[in-house]
Amino acid sequence: MKYLVLLVVLAIAIGIWRSRRAPDANASKTPAPPLALPQNMLACAHCGVHIPQADALMVGEQAYCCTEHRRLGPV
């Protein structure tokens, strides 16, 4: 019987503690903006590593991952 009373007192204490806690920081913020759209991936003409089109160094139709590979040219 005393364990049942202890359990009830514990449940009430936890309920009071949870209700008095500060609200979650994420609950009051505005929702996050939607994720950006996927980007096209291009293969480096020298090494074949795939990079986002926005980060690629373009020479004509050839895409390169860095200036060194752009200097060396396609394989």
JOKASUL-V243911 format. One record per run of one state. SS is the DSSP state (a for helix, b for strand, c for the rest). FROM is the first residue (numbers start at 1). TO is the last residue. If there is no record, write none. Layout:
[[SS	FROM	TO] [SS	FROM	TO]]
This chain:
[[c	1	1] [a	2	20] [c	21	24] [a	25	28] [c	29	40] [b	41	43] [c	44	49] [b	50	52] [a	53	55] [c	56	56] [b	57	59] [c	60	61] [b	62	64] [c	65	66] [a	67	72] [c	73	75]]
